[in-house]
Amino acid sequence: DDTLSISVLGTGGRWVHLGDLDVAGRDDNQRYSLLLFTFDKEYPDWLVGNGVSCVELFTDGEDAYRLQYVSVRVNGHYKIFRNNLKVNRVLSTDSSEGSSSLTLCA
Protein backbone atom coordinates (compact mmCIF):
# COMPACT_ATOMS: atom_id res chain seq x y z
CA ASP A 1 0.00 0.00 0.00
CA ASP A 2 1.54 3.29 -1.10
CA THR A 3 1.55 6.23 1.24
CA LEU A 4 -0.18 9.43 0.21
CA SER A 5 0.13 12.54 2.32
CA ILE A 6 -1.46 15.97 2.13
CA SER A 7 -0.49 19.52 3.00
CA VAL A 8 -2.56 22.68 2.62
CA LEU A 9 -1.59 26.28 1.96
CA GLY A 10 -3.62 28.56 4.19
CA THR A 11 -4.64 32.02 3.06
CA GLY A 12 -2.19 33.25 5.71
CA GLY A 13 0.62 32.09 3.38
CA ARG A 14 1.87 29.08 5.36
CA TRP A 15 1.94 25.40 4.40
CA VAL A 16 0.47 23.02 7.00
CA HIS A 17 1.07 19.26 6.78
CA LEU A 18 -2.20 17.51 7.66
CA GLY A 19 -0.85 13.95 7.58
CA ASP A 20 -0.96 10.67 5.71
CA LEU A 21 -4.04 9.54 3.82
CA ASP A 22 -4.11 6.02 5.18
CA VAL A 23 -6.47 3.87 7.21
CA ALA A 24 -4.78 0.88 8.85
CA GLY A 25 -6.03 -2.48 7.60
CA ARG A 26 -7.72 -1.08 4.48
CA ASP A 27 -6.52 -0.78 0.90
CA ASP A 28 -7.30 2.91 0.64
CA ASN A 29 -6.33 3.40 -2.96
CA GLN A 30 -8.54 1.19 -5.06
CA ARG A 31 -9.56 2.14 -8.59
CA TYR A 32 -12.73 4.26 -8.80
CA SER A 33 -12.97 4.57 -5.04
CA LEU A 34 -14.13 7.65 -3.18
CA LEU A 35 -11.72 8.31 -0.38
CA LEU A 36 -12.63 10.21 2.78
CA PHE A 37 -10.02 11.04 5.37
CA THR A 38 -10.59 13.13 8.48
CA PHE A 39 -7.94 14.95 10.48
CA ASP A 40 -9.54 16.01 13.75
CA LYS A 41 -7.42 19.01 14.63
CA GLU A 42 -7.96 22.75 14.83
CA TYR A 43 -5.23 25.05 13.56
CA PRO A 44 -4.60 28.60 14.77
CA ASP A 45 -5.95 31.33 12.50
CA TRP A 46 -2.47 32.82 12.09
CA LEU A 47 -1.42 29.52 10.53
CA VAL A 48 -4.26 28.85 8.10
CA GLY A 49 -5.77 32.32 7.81
CA ASN A 50 -9.42 32.25 6.81
CA GLY A 51 -9.28 29.34 4.42
CA VAL A 52 -7.18 27.12 2.19
CA SER A 53 -5.86 28.32 -1.17
CA CYS A 54 -3.91 25.20 -2.33
CA VAL A 55 -3.46 21.52 -1.52
CA GLU A 56 -0.37 19.45 -2.22
CA LEU A 57 -0.36 15.66 -2.28
CA PHE A 58 2.72 13.45 -2.14
CA THR A 59 3.25 9.74 -2.81
CA ASP A 60 6.13 7.40 -2.08
CA GLY A 61 4.97 4.47 -4.19
CA GLU A 62 4.79 3.44 -7.83
CA ASP A 63 1.00 3.25 -8.14
CA ALA A 64 -0.46 5.98 -10.34
CA TYR A 65 -3.24 8.16 -8.91
CA ARG A 66 -5.47 10.16 -11.21
CA LEU A 67 -7.42 12.31 -8.79
CA GLN A 68 -10.52 14.09 -10.05
CA TYR A 69 -10.86 16.40 -7.08
CA VAL A 70 -9.83 16.94 -3.49
CA SER A 71 -12.18 18.60 -1.02
CA VAL A 72 -10.76 20.08 2.14
CA ARG A 73 -12.32 21.59 5.25
CA VAL A 74 -9.94 23.23 7.68
CA ASN A 75 -11.24 25.16 10.70
CA GLY A 76 -14.69 25.31 9.15
CA HIS A 77 -13.47 26.63 5.78
CA TYR A 78 -14.42 24.33 2.89
CA LYS A 79 -13.03 24.28 -0.64
CA ILE A 80 -12.93 21.87 -3.59
CA PHE A 81 -9.80 21.62 -5.73
CA ARG A 82 -10.27 20.06 -9.16
CA ASN A 83 -7.57 18.29 -11.14
CA ASN A 84 -7.67 19.37 -14.79
CA LEU A 85 -7.52 15.90 -16.34
CA LYS A 86 -6.94 17.39 -19.81
CA VAL A 87 -3.46 18.24 -18.57
CA ASN A 88 -3.19 14.58 -17.45
CA ARG A 89 -1.65 15.34 -14.06
CA VAL A 90 -0.98 11.97 -12.45
CA LEU A 91 0.50 11.37 -9.00
CA SER A 92 3.23 8.71 -9.23
CA THR A 93 6.92 8.23 -8.48
CA ASP A 94 7.31 6.76 -11.98
CA SER A 95 8.37 9.82 -13.99
CA SER A 96 6.95 8.29 -17.19
CA GLU A 97 3.47 8.49 -15.58
CA GLY A 98 3.60 11.74 -13.62
CA SER A 99 5.30 13.23 -10.59
CA SER A 100 5.50 12.33 -6.91
CA SER A 101 3.74 15.54 -5.86
CA LEU A 102 0.64 17.24 -7.14
CA THR A 103 -0.36 20.80 -6.25
CA LEU A 104 -3.90 22.00 -6.87
CA CYS A 105 -4.92 25.61 -6.29
CA ALA A 106 -8.29 27.31 -6.47
Buried (B, 14 or more C-beta within 10 A) or exposed (E): EBEBBBBBBBBBEEEBEBEBBBEEEEEBBEEEEEEEEEBEEEBEEEBBBEBBBBBBBBBEBEBBBBBEEBEBEBBEBEBEBEBEEEEEBBBBBEEEBBBBEBBBEE
